[in-house]
């Protein structure tokens, strides 16, 4: 079984496998299991050995159960399974058949595609500019432990998350060396459970209430979140010192500060953007002087090369990009597209309709784009195209305007080299 031999379900009427039940691990790291009537190929099995590190010490089986965070299959023996146990997929439902997909023409649409060469070039460009711990990749952009593992292999071992679910999934995948929840929560008990099981967890705080939540939930480390101009979370810079003292009085370790200049990410004039970022970060620098600590966290894809005030950049969109970021002039290219099929063409050729719409594409930054022609508008399950020549059955690639929420609408990233399918990366960190 090669890396190209990736699966999609088809109906029993199309094919049926009748091999005896068995399972194995392919050379590509995919669990392959066949039963009398089915075949499934999972995502690659990840082990400590496959990541080039010594096997992790097993957590004690006597660890207290945490029903709010664990969704595991019950072990055959009595008692709870170890925390964060990676389990194989359930045995396929009888009469479910899976066949191999090696070309995009065989994919069911809509499908979320990643151009592997562009993705790898984007990753290399950022790693060269922000090596190691100077980059804290933001999981919210792609919500995939498969992508996170690729970044970890390039030396980026600290990650930033937007939801507790992302934090839990990263810890479960063995990527919990340094996780920051760059968001405020009023119930940190699920985060505390991760700490209990060996993950390093830091959470953003900007008020006495969020400090109390971190302390009572079992999270020992915090960053003081400072508002630097975006009307969202973060304390007033003048209040950062007092909040840091309150956090330390509650028994918390204050690692430093964070601030997000999200309102400045897409100014296409780089010189103006740099000036605006410097003014914004002056507030964070002043707050850090009052707070102390080793960490000054902030920035993003749009300011990675003009923000010199931070010790680490929180960026994620650079890996995939979108049409909104493409207008900024950054050294990253668009790797993401939604593959769709033309299902209807106007009899006079004025428009064509593709089978991907609002439920497959994020629209908050505008319509998607297409190489040939224009996007007139999107409906729930349709995109109407004009200005081109299409036939029913044609495949088109729609380039989204906003990468993060587009990815969150899908369950997997189909990795392609040209029109060949070479891998599939599960989007396994969705929801909250």
C-alpha positions as CSV (number, residue, x, y, z in Angstrom):
1,X,0.0,0.0,0.0
2,X,1.6,3.3,-1.1
3,X,1.0,6.8,0.2
4,X,-1.2,7.4,-2.8
5,X,-3.5,4.6,-1.9
6,X,-6.0,6.6,0.0
7,X,-9.6,5.6,0.5
8,X,-13.1,6.9,-0.1
9,X,-16.4,5.1,0.6
10,X,-18.5,3.8,-2.2
11,X,-21.8,1.9,-2.1
12,X,-21.9,-1.9,-1.9
13,X,-23.4,-1.9,-5.4
14,X,-20.2,-0.7,-6.9
15,X,-17.8,-3.2,-5.4
16,X,-17.5,-5.8,-2.6
17,X,-14.4,-7.3,-1.0
18,X,-14.6,-10.7,0.5
19,X,-11.1,-11.3,2.0
20,X,-11.0,-12.9,5.5
21,X,-10.8,-10.5,8.3
22,X,-7.3,-9.2,9.0
23,X,-5.4,-6.0,9.6
24,X,-1.9,-4.7,9.0
25,X,0.1,-1.4,8.9
26,X,1.1,-0.3,5.4
27,X,4.5,1.2,4.5
28,X,2.8,4.6,4.4
29,X,1.7,4.1,8.0
30,X,-1.9,3.6,7.3
31,X,-3.8,0.9,9.2
32,X,-5.4,-1.3,6.6
33,X,-8.2,-3.7,7.7
34,X,-10.4,-5.9,5.6
35,X,-13.4,-7.8,6.6
36,X,-15.7,-10.1,4.6
37,X,-17.4,-7.0,3.1
38,X,-15.3,-4.0,3.8
39,X,-11.9,-2.3,3.7
40,X,-10.9,0.8,5.6
41,X,-7.7,2.7,5.6
42,X,-7.1,5.0,8.6
43,X,-5.0,8.0,9.0
44,X,-1.3,7.1,9.6
45,X,-0.7,5.5,13.0
46,X,1.5,7.8,15.0
47,X,3.9,6.3,17.5
48,X,6.8,7.8,19.5
49,X,9.1,5.7,17.3
50,X,7.6,7.2,14.1
51,X,8.3,10.7,15.4
52,X,11.9,9.7,16.1
53,X,11.8,9.9,19.9
54,X,11.9,7.4,22.8
55,X,8.5,5.9,23.8
56,X,6.7,8.0,26.3
57,X,6.2,6.7,29.8
58,X,2.7,5.4,30.2
59,X,0.4,7.3,32.5
60,X,-0.6,5.3,35.6
61,X,-3.8,3.3,35.1
62,X,-5.0,4.6,38.4
63,X,-5.3,8.2,37.1
64,X,-8.7,9.6,38.1
65,X,-11.4,9.4,35.3
66,X,-12.3,12.6,33.7
67,X,-15.6,12.1,31.8
68,X,-15.8,15.7,30.6
69,X,-12.7,15.3,28.4
70,X,-12.4,11.7,27.4
71,X,-14.1,10.2,24.5
72,X,-12.6,6.7,24.2
73,X,-13.6,3.3,23.3
74,X,-14.0,1.1,26.4
75,X,-11.1,-1.3,26.8
76,X,-11.8,-5.0,26.7
77,X,-10.6,-5.4,30.3
78,X,-12.4,-3.8,33.2
79,X,-11.4,-0.3,34.3
80,X,-10.9,3.0,32.4
81,X,-8.4,3.1,29.5
82,X,-5.3,5.3,30.0
83,X,-5.9,9.0,29.4
84,X,-5.5,10.1,25.7
85,X,-5.3,6.6,24.5
86,X,-5.1,6.5,20.7
87,X,-7.5,3.9,19.5
88,X,-8.0,2.4,16.1
89,X,-11.2,3.2,14.2
90,X,-14.2,1.0,15.0
91,X,-14.7,-2.1,12.9
92,X,-16.4,-1.0,9.7
93,X,-20.2,-1.3,9.4
94,X,-21.0,-4.5,7.4
95,X,-21.5,-3.9,3.7
96,X,-19.5,-0.7,3.7
97,X,-16.9,-0.8,1.0
98,X,-13.9,1.5,0.5
99,X,-11.9,1.9,-2.7
100,X,-8.6,3.6,-3.4
101,X,-8.5,7.2,-4.7
102,X,-5.4,8.4,-6.5
103,X,-6.7,11.2,-8.7
104,X,-8.9,14.2,-8.0
105,X,-11.3,13.1,-10.7
106,X,-12.3,10.3,-8.4
107,X,-13.1,12.5,-5.4
108,X,-16.6,13.2,-4.2
109,X,-17.1,16.9,-4.2
110,X,-16.9,19.3,-2.6
111,X,-13.4,18.4,-1.4
112,X,-10.8,20.5,0.4
113,X,-7.5,20.3,-1.5
114,X,-4.0,21.2,-0.4
115,X,-1.2,21.7,-2.9
116,X,1.6,19.9,-1.2
117,X,4.4,21.7,-3.0
118,X,3.0,25.1,-2.1
119,X,2.3,24.1,1.4
120,X,5.9,22.9,1.9
121,X,7.3,26.1,0.4
122,X,5.2,28.3,2.7
123,X,6.2,26.3,5.7
124,X,9.9,26.5,4.8
125,X,9.7,30.3,4.2
126,X,8.2,30.9,7.6
127,X,10.7,28.5,9.4
128,X,13.6,30.3,7.8
129,X,12.2,33.7,9.1
130,X,11.0,32.4,12.5
131,X,12.9,29.3,13.4
132,X,12.1,27.0,16.4
133,X,10.4,28.6,19.3
134,X,10.3,32.1,17.7
135,X,7.2,30.8,16.0
136,X,4.2,29.5,17.9
137,X,2.0,28.0,15.1
138,X,-1.7,28.8,15.6
139,X,-3.8,25.6,15.5
140,X,-7.0,27.5,14.9
141,X,-5.9,28.0,11.3
142,X,-5.9,24.3,10.3
143,X,-7.3,22.3,13.3
144,X,-5.2,19.2,12.3
145,X,-2.7,17.2,14.4
146,X,-1.3,15.8,11.1
147,X,-0.3,19.4,10.1
148,X,0.9,20.1,13.6
149,X,3.2,17.1,13.5
150,X,4.8,18.4,10.3
151,X,5.5,21.7,12.0
152,X,6.9,19.9,15.1
153,X,9.3,18.0,12.9
154,X,10.6,21.3,11.6
155,X,11.4,22.4,15.2
156,X,8.3,24.3,16.2
157,X,7.4,22.6,19.4
158,X,5.2,25.2,21.1
159,X,1.7,25.7,19.8
160,X,-1.1,28.2,20.2
161,X,-4.8,27.2,20.3
162,X,-8.1,29.0,20.3
163,X,-10.3,26.4,21.9
164,X,-10.1,23.9,24.7
165,X,-10.9,21.1,22.2
166,X,-7.8,22.0,20.2
167,X,-5.8,21.9,23.4
168,X,-7.2,18.5,24.3
169,X,-6.5,17.1,20.8
170,X,-3.0,18.3,20.7
171,X,-2.2,16.8,24.1
172,X,-3.8,13.5,23.1
173,X,-1.6,13.5,20.0
174,X,1.6,13.8,22.1
175,X,2.1,17.5,21.1
176,X,1.6,18.9,24.6
177,X,5.1,20.1,25.3
178,X,4.1,23.8,25.4
179,X,0.4,24.6,24.6
180,X,-1.0,28.2,24.9
181,X,-4.7,28.8,24.9
182,X,-4.7,32.3,23.5
183,X,-8.2,32.9,24.7
184,X,-10.0,33.5,28.0
185,X,-12.1,30.9,29.7
186,X,-14.2,30.9,32.8
187,X,-14.0,27.2,33.3
188,X,-10.5,25.8,33.1
189,X,-11.2,22.3,34.6
190,X,-10.7,20.6,31.2
191,X,-7.3,22.4,30.9
192,X,-6.4,21.4,34.4
193,X,-7.0,17.7,33.5
194,X,-4.4,18.1,30.7
195,X,-1.9,19.5,33.2
196,X,-2.6,16.5,35.5
197,X,-1.6,14.2,32.6
198,X,1.7,15.8,31.8
199,X,0.9,18.6,29.3
200,X,2.3,22.1,29.7
201,X,-0.6,24.4,29.6
202,X,-0.7,28.2,29.6
203,X,-3.9,30.2,29.4
204,X,-4.5,33.9,28.6
205,X,-6.1,36.0,31.3
206,X,-7.3,39.6,31.3
207,X,-9.5,40.0,34.4
208,X,-9.8,38.8,38.0
209,X,-12.5,36.4,36.9
210,X,-10.2,34.6,34.3
211,X,-7.4,34.5,36.8
212,X,-9.7,32.9,39.4
213,X,-10.8,30.4,36.7
214,X,-7.2,29.4,35.9
215,X,-6.3,29.0,39.5
216,X,-9.4,26.9,40.4
217,X,-9.2,24.9,37.3
218,X,-5.7,23.6,37.9
219,X,-3.8,25.6,35.3
220,X,-0.6,26.9,36.8
221,X,0.8,29.2,34.1
222,X,-0.7,32.3,32.5
223,X,0.0,35.1,30.1
224,X,-1.5,38.5,30.7
225,X,-3.5,39.3,27.6
226,X,-3.2,43.0,26.7
227,X,-5.4,45.0,24.3
228,X,-3.2,46.6,21.7
229,X,-5.9,48.2,19.5
230,X,-8.1,45.4,18.3
231,X,-11.5,45.7,20.0
232,X,-11.5,42.2,21.4
233,X,-10.0,40.5,24.4
234,X,-7.2,41.9,26.5
235,X,-6.9,44.3,29.5
236,X,-5.9,47.9,29.3
237,X,-2.1,48.2,29.2
238,X,-2.1,50.2,32.4
239,X,-3.9,47.3,34.3
240,X,-1.4,44.6,33.2
241,X,0.9,45.0,36.2
242,X,-1.9,44.8,38.8
243,X,-3.4,41.7,37.1
244,X,0.0,40.0,37.1
245,X,0.3,40.6,40.8
246,X,-3.2,39.2,41.4
247,X,-2.2,36.1,39.4
248,X,0.9,35.5,41.4
249,X,-1.0,36.0,44.6
250,X,-3.4,33.3,43.4
251,X,-0.4,30.9,43.1
252,X,0.0,31.2,39.3
253,X,3.2,31.6,37.4
254,X,3.0,34.6,35.0
255,X,5.1,33.7,32.0
256,X,4.7,37.1,30.4
257,X,2.3,39.0,28.1
258,X,0.5,38.5,24.8
259,X,-1.3,40.9,22.5
260,X,-2.9,40.6,19.1
261,X,-2.7,43.3,16.5
262,X,-5.3,41.6,14.3
263,X,-6.6,44.9,12.9
264,X,-3.3,45.5,11.2
265,X,-2.8,42.2,9.4
266,X,-3.9,43.0,5.9
267,X,-2.7,46.6,5.2
268,X,-1.1,46.1,1.7
269,X,1.4,48.9,2.3
270,X,4.2,47.3,4.2
271,X,5.8,50.5,5.4
272,X,2.5,51.7,6.8
273,X,1.9,48.3,8.3
274,X,5.3,48.3,10.0
275,X,4.6,51.8,11.5
276,X,1.2,50.8,12.8
277,X,2.5,47.6,14.3
278,X,5.3,49.4,16.1
279,X,2.8,51.8,17.6
280,X,0.5,48.9,18.6
281,X,3.4,46.9,20.1
282,X,4.5,49.9,22.2
283,X,1.5,49.2,24.4
284,X,2.6,45.5,24.8
285,X,6.2,46.5,25.5
286,X,5.0,48.9,28.3
287,X,2.8,46.2,29.8
288,X,5.6,43.7,29.7
289,X,7.8,46.1,31.6
290,X,5.2,46.0,34.4
291,X,4.4,42.3,34.2
292,X,7.8,40.6,33.7
293,X,8.4,37.1,32.4
294,X,10.2,35.6,29.5
295,X,7.3,35.5,26.9
296,X,6.1,38.3,24.7
297,X,3.6,36.6,22.4
298,X,1.7,38.2,19.5
299,X,1.6,38.9,15.8
300,X,0.3,36.7,13.0
301,X,0.8,35.9,9.4
302,X,0.3,39.5,8.2
303,X,2.9,40.9,10.6
304,X,5.4,38.1,11.0
305,X,8.1,40.2,9.3
306,X,7.4,43.6,10.8
307,X,6.8,42.8,14.4
308,X,10.1,43.0,16.3
309,X,8.6,43.5,19.7
310,X,7.6,39.9,20.4
311,X,9.6,36.8,21.3
312,X,7.2,34.5,19.4
313,X,4.8,35.0,16.5
314,X,1.4,33.4,16.6
315,X,0.8,32.5,12.9
316,X,-1.0,29.7,11.1
317,X,-2.7,31.0,7.9
318,X,0.6,31.3,6.1
319,X,0.6,27.6,5.5
320,X,-2.5,27.7,3.3
321,X,-3.3,31.3,2.6
322,X,-6.4,32.7,1.0
323,X,-7.5,35.4,-1.5
324,X,-7.8,38.0,1.3
325,X,-4.2,37.6,2.5
326,X,-3.0,37.2,-1.1
327,X,-3.5,40.9,-1.6
328,X,-1.1,41.9,1.2
329,X,2.1,41.0,-0.7
330,X,3.4,38.4,1.7
331,X,6.0,35.8,0.6
332,X,3.4,32.9,0.8
333,X,1.2,31.5,-2.0
334,X,-2.3,30.0,-1.9
335,X,-2.2,26.3,-1.3
336,X,-5.9,25.7,-0.4
337,X,-8.8,25.2,-2.8
338,X,-12.2,23.6,-2.7
339,X,-12.7,21.2,-5.5
340,X,-16.2,21.3,-7.0
341,X,-18.1,19.8,-9.9
342,X,-20.1,21.7,-12.5
343,X,-23.6,20.2,-12.2
344,X,-25.6,22.6,-14.4
345,X,-24.9,25.0,-17.3
346,X,-27.3,27.7,-18.6
347,X,-28.6,26.8,-22.1
348,X,-27.2,30.0,-23.5
349,X,-23.9,29.7,-21.7
350,X,-24.3,32.7,-19.5
351,X,-23.6,30.9,-16.2
352,X,-22.6,27.5,-14.8
353,X,-23.3,26.1,-11.3
354,X,-20.8,24.1,-9.2
355,X,-21.7,21.9,-6.2
356,X,-19.9,23.8,-3.4
357,X,-21.4,26.8,-1.6
358,X,-21.8,28.5,1.7
359,X,-21.5,25.2,3.6
360,X,-18.1,24.5,2.1
361,X,-16.6,28.0,1.9
362,X,-16.2,30.8,4.5
363,X,-17.7,34.0,3.1
364,X,-16.9,36.6,5.7
365,X,-14.0,38.0,3.6
366,X,-15.9,37.8,0.3
367,X,-16.6,35.4,-2.5
368,X,-14.1,32.7,-3.5
369,X,-12.1,33.1,-6.6
370,X,-11.6,30.9,-9.7
371,X,-8.8,30.7,-12.2
372,X,-11.1,31.1,-15.2
373,X,-14.1,33.4,-15.1
374,X,-15.8,35.0,-12.0
375,X,-17.9,33.9,-9.1
376,X,-21.3,35.6,-9.3
377,X,-22.6,34.4,-5.9
378,X,-22.7,31.5,-3.6
379,X,-25.8,29.7,-2.2
380,X,-26.0,27.0,0.4
381,X,-24.8,24.2,-1.8
382,X,-24.0,26.0,-5.1
383,X,-21.6,28.6,-6.5
384,X,-22.7,30.3,-9.7
385,X,-19.9,31.0,-12.2
386,X,-19.8,33.5,-15.1
387,X,-17.4,34.7,-17.7
388,X,-16.0,31.3,-18.6
389,X,-16.8,28.2,-20.6
390,X,-17.8,25.1,-18.7
391,X,-19.5,21.8,-19.4
392,X,-21.5,19.6,-17.0
393,X,-19.0,17.4,-15.2
394,X,-16.1,19.8,-15.3
395,X,-14.0,20.1,-12.1
396,X,-13.2,23.6,-10.8
397,X,-11.1,24.8,-7.9
398,X,-12.5,27.5,-5.8
399,X,-10.0,29.5,-3.8
400,X,-11.5,30.6,-0.5
401,X,-11.3,34.2,0.8
402,X,-10.8,33.1,4.5
403,X,-8.7,30.0,5.2
404,X,-9.5,29.3,8.9
405,X,-13.3,29.0,8.9
406,X,-13.2,27.3,5.5
407,X,-11.1,24.5,6.9
408,X,-13.3,24.2,9.9
409,X,-16.2,23.3,7.6
410,X,-14.5,20.1,6.4
411,X,-13.3,16.8,7.9
412,X,-10.1,16.3,6.0
413,X,-7.5,18.0,3.8
414,X,-6.9,16.1,0.6
415,X,-3.2,16.5,-0.2
416,X,-2.4,16.7,-3.9
417,X,0.6,16.9,-6.2
418,X,-0.9,18.3,-9.4
419,X,-4.0,16.3,-9.9
420,X,-2.7,13.2,-8.0
421,X,-4.0,12.5,-4.5
422,X,-0.9,11.7,-2.3
423,X,-2.2,11.9,1.2
424,X,-5.2,12.8,3.5
425,X,-4.8,14.8,6.7
426,X,-7.8,14.6,9.1
427,X,-9.1,17.9,10.4
428,X,-9.5,16.3,13.8
429,X,-9.6,19.4,16.1
430,X,-12.9,21.0,15.1
431,X,-15.6,22.1,17.6
432,X,-15.1,23.3,21.1
